[in-house]
Amino acid sequence: MNVDLGIWRKLTRLVLFLLFIAALLTAIVLYTPLIRQNEGMRREVVRLENKNKEAEEKSKRLKAEIEAIRTDPKTVERLARERMSYAKTNETVIRFEPAPLK
């Protein structure tokens, strides 16, 4: 006994398709905020990594300066001349003052 379910088979397929679409839309609605939050966190990670690289470069530069001050007498002499206005005998130190604001 073959019963032709024609319209019911089509309606069943349509309902299953609509349930699939509803489940897909629900997943999209639920996960969109998480995806945006994840993107924001990734941007923050990149920003912090860049900041960390800059800090590491500054640290290397400062360590090199410290090592130069410890081991190189010419560096010490240059710093004394620049920062403390020291001069050798028979040298004149000239300082330029900024122009006063009007």
C-alpha positions in Angstrom: 0.0 0.0 0.0 1.6 3.2 -1.2 0.3 6.4 0.2 1.2 9.6 -1.6 2.1 12.1 1.1 3.0 14.8 -1.6 2.2 18.0 0.3 3.1 16.6 3.7 6.6 15.6 2.5 7.1 19.1 1.1 5.8 20.8 4.3 8.1 18.6 6.4 11.1 19.5 4.4 10.1 23.2 4.6 9.7 23.1 8.3 13.1 21.3 8.7 14.7 23.9 6.5 13.1 26.8 8.5 14.3 25.1 11.8 17.8 24.9 10.4 17.7 28.6 9.4 16.3 29.6 12.9 19.1 27.6 14.6 21.7 29.3 12.4 20.3 32.7 13.1 20.2 32.0 16.8 23.9 30.9 16.7 24.8 34.1 14.8 22.9 36.3 17.3 24.5 34.6 20.3 28.1 34.5 19.0 28.3 38.0 17.4 29.0 39.8 20.7 31.7 37.2 21.6 33.3 37.6 18.2 33.4 41.3 18.6 34.8 41.0 22.1 37.5 38.6 20.7 38.4 41.1 18.0 38.8 43.8 20.6 41.0 41.7 22.8 43.2 40.8 19.8 43.6 44.5 19.0 44.5 45.1 22.7 47.0 42.2 22.6 48.7 43.7 19.5 48.8 47.1 21.1 50.3 45.7 24.3 52.9 43.7 22.3 53.9 46.9 20.5 54.2 48.7 23.8 56.3 45.8 25.2 58.6 46.0 22.2 59.1 49.7 22.7 59.8 49.1 26.3 62.3 46.4 25.5 64.1 48.7 23.0 64.2 51.5 25.5 65.6 49.0 28.1 68.3 47.9 25.7 69.2 51.5 24.9 69.4 52.4 28.6 71.5 49.4 29.4 73.9 50.4 26.6 74.1 53.9 28.0 74.8 52.6 31.5 77.5 50.3 30.2 79.1 53.2 28.3 79.1 55.3 31.4 80.7 52.5 33.4 83.4 51.7 30.8 84.0 54.6 28.5 85.8 57.7 30.0 84.9 59.8 26.9 81.2 59.2 27.6 81.6 60.4 31.2 83.5 63.4 30.0 80.9 64.3 27.4 78.1 63.9 30.0 79.9 66.1 32.5 80.4 68.8 29.8 76.8 68.7 28.6 74.9 68.4 31.9 77.2 70.2 34.4 78.7 72.7 32.0 82.2 71.5 32.9 85.1 72.7 30.7 88.7 71.9 30.3 91.3 74.5 31.2 91.4 77.4 28.8 87.9 76.5 27.4 84.9 78.8 27.6 81.4 77.4 28.1 78.7 79.2 26.2 75.1 78.7 27.2 72.2 79.8 25.0 69.1 80.8 26.9 65.7 80.6 25.2 64.2 83.9 24.1 61.6 85.2 26.6 58.0 84.9 25.4 56.1 88.1 24.7 
